[in-house]
Amino acid sequence: MTTDSVLHSFAYGLDFLRDQVADVSAADMVAQPTGIPNHPAWTVGHLAFACELLGGALGLSPWLPTDWADRYGSGSVPVPEVSRYETKERALAVLQDGQFHLTRGVQALGESQLNAPFPDEAYRDVFPTLRHALTQVLVGHTSFHVGQLSVWRRAMKLQPITRAFE
């Protein structure tokens, strides 16, 4: 899989996410219907945080406030409080910025860098190389959370968006 195809899938998934939250009110961004653990406010922030984490593996400097790790990192728990999250517009802008940073970073990598061992040895069973990490996080992880938003929309009884995620 080429980095161009991975970046294309990543952009497509984030565009679909933006479509799914376009009609969601500020109050509903933190709504948690029964059985649905991740609301849109957390999901958008989590994906922005994932961009920064992966950017670190590429050698990019951090760009998010330090509290994002606690609010959106692994093990964080979404809460139904609007005041704990950025506005939808701000969160989507931060995600767009993360996408830009990460895309530029990936485009600058050569084959030897892509095929180098993943820098954090603790993750090498999952990500033997940087290429593996990029593919899994940008395609698999993003799609997983974008899919959760589709389930969330149904649980919220919102109209389905007209675009399919294929």
C-alpha positions as CSV (number, residue, x, y, z in Angstrom):
1,M,0.0,0.0,0.0
2,T,1.4,3.4,-1.0
3,T,1.4,6.4,1.3
4,D,-0.7,8.2,-1.3
5,S,-3.5,5.6,-0.9
6,V,-3.2,5.6,2.9
7,L,-3.5,9.4,3.0
8,H,-6.4,9.3,0.5
9,S,-8.3,6.9,2.8
10,F,-7.4,9.0,5.9
11,A,-8.8,12.1,4.2
12,Y,-11.9,10.3,3.0
13,G,-12.6,9.0,6.5
14,L,-12.2,12.4,8.0
15,D,-14.4,14.0,5.4
16,F,-17.1,11.4,6.2
17,L,-16.7,12.3,9.9
18,R,-17.2,16.0,9.1
19,D,-20.4,15.1,7.2
20,Q,-21.7,13.1,10.2
21,V,-21.3,15.9,12.6
22,A,-22.3,18.8,10.4
23,D,-25.9,18.8,11.6
24,V,-25.2,17.9,15.3
25,S,-25.9,20.6,17.9
26,A,-23.5,21.6,20.6
27,A,-25.5,19.8,23.2
28,D,-25.7,16.6,21.2
29,M,-22.0,16.6,20.5
30,V,-21.7,15.2,24.1
31,A,-24.8,13.0,24.2
32,Q,-24.3,9.4,25.1
33,P,-27.2,7.2,24.2
34,T,-27.4,3.9,26.1
35,G,-24.7,1.5,24.9
36,I,-22.8,4.1,22.9
37,P,-19.6,5.0,24.8
38,N,-18.0,7.5,22.5
39,H,-19.7,10.8,21.6
40,P,-18.7,13.0,18.7
41,A,-16.9,15.6,20.9
42,W,-14.6,12.9,22.3
43,T,-14.2,11.2,18.9
44,V,-13.1,14.3,17.1
45,G,-10.6,15.2,19.9
46,H,-9.3,11.6,20.1
47,L,-8.6,11.5,16.4
48,A,-6.8,14.9,16.6
49,F,-4.8,13.5,19.5
50,A,-4.0,10.4,17.5
51,C,-2.6,12.6,14.7
52,E,-0.2,14.2,17.2
53,L,0.9,10.9,18.6
54,L,1.7,9.5,15.2
55,G,3.3,12.7,14.2
56,G,5.7,12.2,17.2
57,A,6.7,8.9,15.6
58,L,7.5,10.8,12.4
59,G,9.6,13.3,14.4
60,L,7.1,16.1,14.3
61,S,7.0,18.5,17.3
62,P,3.8,18.4,19.4
63,W,1.2,21.0,18.5
64,L,-1.7,20.3,20.9
65,P,-2.2,21.6,24.5
66,T,-0.8,19.1,27.0
67,D,-4.3,18.4,28.5
68,W,-5.4,16.6,25.4
69,A,-3.7,13.4,26.5
70,D,-5.9,13.3,29.6
71,R,-9.1,14.2,27.8
72,Y,-8.6,12.3,24.6
73,G,-5.8,9.7,25.0
74,S,-6.0,6.0,25.5
75,G,-8.0,5.3,28.6
76,S,-9.8,8.6,28.7
77,V,-13.5,8.5,29.3
78,P,-16.0,10.6,27.4
79,V,-18.3,12.6,29.6
80,P,-21.6,14.3,28.8
81,E,-20.5,17.8,29.7
82,V,-20.3,20.4,27.0
83,S,-17.9,22.6,29.0
84,R,-15.2,19.9,29.0
85,Y,-14.8,20.0,25.3
86,E,-13.9,22.5,22.6
87,T,-16.7,23.8,20.4
88,K,-17.5,21.7,17.4
89,E,-16.0,24.3,15.1
90,R,-12.8,24.5,17.2
91,A,-12.5,20.7,17.5
92,L,-12.9,20.2,13.8
93,A,-10.4,23.0,13.1
94,V,-7.9,21.3,15.4
95,L,-8.5,17.9,13.7
96,Q,-8.0,19.6,10.3
97,D,-4.7,21.1,11.5
98,G,-3.6,17.7,12.8
99,Q,-4.5,16.1,9.4
100,F,-2.4,18.8,7.7
101,H,0.6,18.3,9.9
102,L,0.5,14.5,9.6
103,T,-0.1,14.5,5.9
104,R,2.9,16.8,5.3
105,G,5.0,14.7,7.6
106,V,4.1,11.5,5.8
107,Q,4.6,13.0,2.4
108,A,8.2,13.9,3.4
109,L,9.1,10.3,4.3
110,G,11.3,8.2,2.0
111,E,11.1,4.5,1.6
112,S,13.8,3.7,4.1
113,Q,12.1,5.8,6.8
114,L,8.7,4.1,6.1
115,N,10.4,0.7,6.4
116,A,12.4,1.6,9.5
117,P,11.4,-0.1,12.8
118,F,8.6,1.7,14.7
119,P,10.4,4.0,17.2
120,D,8.6,2.8,20.3
121,E,9.6,-0.8,21.0
122,A,6.5,-1.4,23.1
123,Y,4.4,-1.2,20.0
124,R,6.6,-3.2,17.6
125,D,4.4,-6.4,17.8
126,V,1.5,-4.3,16.4
127,F,3.6,-1.9,14.3
128,P,6.8,-3.5,13.1
129,T,7.6,-0.5,10.9
130,L,6.5,3.1,10.6
131,R,4.6,2.0,7.4
132,H,2.6,-0.5,9.5
133,A,1.7,2.2,12.0
134,L,0.6,4.7,9.4
135,T,-1.6,2.2,7.7
136,Q,-3.2,1.0,10.9
137,V,-3.7,4.3,12.6
138,L,-4.7,6.4,9.5
139,V,-6.9,3.8,7.9
140,G,-8.0,1.2,10.5
141,H,-8.2,3.4,13.7
142,T,-9.8,6.3,11.9
143,S,-12.4,4.1,10.2
144,F,-13.2,2.4,13.4
145,H,-14.1,5.7,15.1
146,V,-15.8,7.1,12.1
147,G,-18.0,3.9,12.1
148,Q,-18.8,4.5,15.7
149,L,-20.2,7.9,14.8
150,S,-22.6,6.2,12.3
151,V,-23.9,3.9,15.2
152,W,-24.1,7.0,17.4
153,R,-26.2,8.8,14.8
154,R,-28.6,5.9,14.6
155,A,-28.9,5.7,18.4
156,M,-29.6,9.5,18.5
157,K,-32.4,8.9,15.8
158,L,-30.7,11.5,13.5
159,Q,-31.4,11.3,9.8
160,P,-28.7,9.3,8.0
161,I,-26.3,11.3,5.9
162,T,-26.8,11.0,2.2
163,R,-23.2,10.0,1.5
164,A,-22.2,6.4,2.0
165,F,-18.8,5.4,3.5
166,E,-17.4,2.9,1.1
